[in-house]
Amino acid sequence: MQATAERASRSESEHEDGSLAHLLKGYRFSVCEGPDAAARALEVRRRVYVEGVGYDIPVPDEYDRRSWFLLAEDVAAGTAVGSMRITPRFAGALEAEEYFSLPPALRSPRTVEISRFAILPEYRKGKTFLPTVSVGLFKLGIAFLRLRIDDLVICSKPERVWTYEWLRFARTGLLARYAKLNNAAHEMLVLDFRQIVKTYAEHPFEELLVGPPCPEVMVPRRAPTLGTATRESRLAVTPAAAGYWH
């Protein structure tokens, strides 16, 4: 972990010249707005989680019908290379709640969970210690959720916790084993979105993560309908809940 942190520090110094804005060139990051796009995001997940790691999990699963999907594409190749799922709590319990009892502050319709983060193996390296695809998906996630939520939850394997801490997530100290993921240990972390700009003040990736928009990151004006993972009927959202996502 110390060696990885040292690499991160060197990477930050190397990019203090403002070149971070160019990291995403050649990629497109978008929120899936229909079943075809969502199917591409799910195929990336299937290749990573089922074919790559060997998890015995359904793709799609029960949470996909009430989630959004972020998609990363290699523009020149026309290939889907990364994906992430966003599940809002206003539409039902988070996947994390299968294994954790949420702290009271997180039992809110303005809490969301990101999960099923997947990047194809050949795209897991980048110009910084974080893969470019990771940075782009995270920037899109911040832009999409900004001003709409209070807290962002992620449950991470222990060896990756330091990465999310570097991204300013706070550790909750809550640990559980995910039976569906080969009983792997996970820790819950939370990112407070209420002062997200202040959270990233003086962070090495501040300008990239919460700075001006860039053409590679496509943020929809309105949140797409939940449940675009399949061609089945969409989940009905109550008017009060839908008000968060205009």
C-alpha positions in Angstrom: 0.0 0.0 0.0 2.8 2.4 0.8 4.5 1.8 -2.6 1.1 2.5 -4.3 0.6 5.7 -2.3 4.1 6.8 -3.4 3.2 6.2 -7.0 0.1 8.2 -6.6 2.1 11.1 -5.1 4.5 11.0 -8.0 1.6 10.9 -10.5 0.1 14.0 -8.9 3.3 15.9 -9.1 3.7 15.0 -12.8 0.3 16.4 -13.6 0.4 19.7 -11.7 1.1 21.3 -15.1 -2.6 21.3 -16.0 -2.4 18.4 -18.4 -5.2 16.5 -16.5 -7.8 18.1 -18.8 -6.4 16.0 -21.6 -6.6 12.7 -19.9 -10.0 11.8 -21.2 -9.3 12.5 -24.9 -10.3 9.6 -27.1 -13.1 8.4 -24.7 -16.8 9.2 -24.3 -18.6 8.9 -20.9 -22.3 8.9 -20.8 -25.4 8.0 -18.7 -27.2 5.2 -20.5 -30.6 6.5 -21.8 -32.1 3.4 -23.3 -31.9 -0.4 -23.3 -29.3 -0.7 -26.0 -26.8 1.5 -24.2 -27.5 -0.2 -20.9 -27.0 -3.6 -22.5 -23.5 -2.5 -23.6 -22.7 -1.5 -20.0 -24.0 -4.8 -18.7 -21.9 -6.7 -21.2 -18.8 -5.0 -19.8 -19.8 -6.1 -16.3 -20.5 -9.6 -17.4 -17.1 -9.9 -19.1 -15.3 -8.5 -16.0 -17.3 -10.1 -13.1 -18.4 -13.4 -14.6 -15.8 -14.3 -17.3 -12.9 -12.5 -15.7 -13.2 -13.0 -12.0 -15.6 -16.0 -12.1 -18.4 -14.7 -9.9 -21.6 -16.7 -10.1 -24.0 -13.7 -10.3 -26.8 -12.9 -12.7 -26.3 -10.1 -15.2 -28.6 -8.2 -15.0 -29.7 -8.6 -11.4 -32.6 -7.4 -9.3 -31.1 -4.0 -8.7 -30.6 -3.2 -12.3 -34.3 -2.5 -12.9 -34.1 0.4 -10.6 -30.6 1.8 -11.3 -28.8 4.0 -13.8 -25.7 2.9 -15.7 -22.6 4.9 -16.7 -20.8 3.8 -19.8 -17.3 4.5 -21.0 -16.4 4.1 -24.6 -13.3 4.0 -26.7 -14.4 6.4 -29.5 -12.0 5.3 -32.2 -12.7 1.6 -31.6 -16.4 2.1 -31.0 -16.1 -0.2 -28.1 -17.7 -0.2 -24.6 -14.8 -0.4 -22.2 -16.1 0.4 -18.7 -19.3 0.7 -16.7 -20.7 1.6 -13.3 -24.1 1.3 -11.7 -25.9 4.0 -9.7 -28.8 2.9 -7.4 -30.8 5.6 -5.7 -32.4 4.7 -2.4 -35.6 6.5 -3.2 -36.4 3.6 -5.5 -35.8 0.9 -2.9 -33.1 -0.6 -0.6 -29.5 -0.4 -1.7 -27.5 -3.6 -2.4 -25.3 -2.6 0.6 -28.4 -3.1 2.8 -28.2 -6.8 2.2 -25.1 -6.9 4.3 -25.0 -3.7 6.4 -27.4 -1.8 8.6 -27.1 1.8 7.3 -26.2 4.5 9.8 -29.3 6.7 10.4 -27.9 9.6 8.4 -27.8 7.4 5.3 -31.4 6.1 5.5 -32.6 8.8 3.2 -34.1 9.0 -0.3 -31.2 11.3 -1.1 -28.6 8.5 -0.6 -27.3 6.6 -3.6 -24.9 3.7 -4.0 -22.4 3.1 -6.8 -21.5 -0.5 -7.5 -20.5 -3.0 -10.1 -17.6 -0.9 -11.2 -16.1 -2.7 -14.3 -13.2 -1.9 -16.7 -12.0 -4.2 -19.4 -8.4 -5.5 -18.6 -6.8 -3.8 -21.5 -8.1 -0.4 -20.3 -7.0 -0.6 -16.7 -3.8 1.5 -17.2 -3.6 5.2 -17.7 -1.4 8.3 -17.5 -2.0 8.6 -13.7 -2.1 5.9 -11.0 -5.8 5.7 -11.6 -7.0 4.3 -15.0 -8.3 7.0 -17.3 -11.6 5.1 -17.6 -12.0 5.3 -13.8 -11.4 9.0 -13.7 -13.9 9.6 -16.5 -16.6 7.5 -15.0 -16.1 9.2 -11.6 -16.2 12.7 -13.1 -19.4 11.8 -14.9 -20.9 10.4 -11.7 -20.1 13.5 -9.8 -21.6 15.7 -12.5 -24.7 13.6 -12.8 -25.4 13.4 -9.1 -24.3 16.9 -8.1 -27.0 19.0 -6.4 -29.3 15.9 -6.4 -28.1 13.8 -3.5 -26.7 14.1 0.0 -24.5 11.0 0.3 -22.8 8.6 -2.0 -22.1 5.1 -0.7 -19.6 2.6 -2.0 -18.6 -0.8 -0.6 -15.0 -1.7 -1.4 -12.7 -4.6 -0.9 -10.0 -3.8 1.7 -7.2 -3.6 -0.8 -9.0 -0.8 -2.7 -10.1 1.3 0.3 -7.1 3.6 0.1 -8.1 4.6 -3.5 -11.5 5.8 -2.3 -10.0 7.5 0.7 -7.8 9.4 -1.8 -10.9 10.4 -3.6 -12.2 11.8 -0.3 -14.6 9.1 0.7 -14.8 8.7 4.5 -14.5 5.2 6.1 -17.4 4.2 8.2 -15.7 1.3 9.9 -18.5 -1.1 8.8 -17.3 -4.4 7.4 -19.2 -7.3 6.0 -18.6 -10.3 3.7 -20.5 -10.4 0.4 -21.7 -14.0 0.0 -22.6 -13.4 -3.7 -19.1 -12.2 -4.4 -17.3 -15.3 -3.2 -17.7 -14.2 0.4 -15.2 -11.3 -0.1 -14.8 -8.8 2.7 -16.1 -5.3 1.9 -16.0 -2.0 3.8 -18.5 0.8 3.5 -17.3 4.3 2.6 -19.3 7.5 2.1 -18.8 10.7 0.2 -20.7 13.8 1.4 -22.1 15.6 -1.7 -23.6 18.5 0.2 -20.3 20.5 -0.1 -18.7 18.5 -2.9 -16.7 21.5 -4.3 -15.3 22.2 -0.8 -14.5 18.5 -0.4 -12.3 18.6 -3.4 -10.6 21.9 -2.7 -6.9 21.6 -3.2 -7.2 17.9 -4.3 -4.8 17.0 -7.1 -7.7 16.2 -9.4 -9.9 19.1 -8.2 -10.2 20.8 -11.6 -10.9 17.5 -13.4 -13.4 16.2 -11.0 -15.4 19.3 -10.1 -14.2 21.8 -12.6 -15.6 23.0 -15.9 -17.4 20.5 -18.1 -15.4 18.7 -20.9 -16.7 17.4 -24.2 -15.9 13.8 -23.4 -18.3 13.7 -20.4 -21.9 13.8 -21.5 -24.3 14.7 -18.7 -28.0 14.5 -19.6 -30.2 17.5 -18.8 -32.7 15.2 -17.1 -32.1 11.9 -15.4 -33.1 9.0 -17.6 -35.8 6.7 -16.5 -34.7 4.1 -14.0 -34.5 0.5 -15.1 -33.1 0.8 -18.6 -31.1 -2.4 -18.1 -33.8 -4.5 -19.8 -36.5 -4.0 -22.3 -39.1 -4.9 -19.7 -41.5 -2.3 -18.2 -39.8 0.5 -16.3 -40.0 1.1 -12.6 -42.6 3.6 -11.5 -41.2 6.4 -9.3 -43.3 8.4 -6.9 -43.7 12.1 -7.8 -41.9 13.1 -4.6 -38.9 11.0 -5.4 -38.9 12.0 -9.0 -38.6 15.6 -7.9 -35.0 14.9 -6.9 -34.0 14.0 -10.5 -35.3 16.7 -12.8 
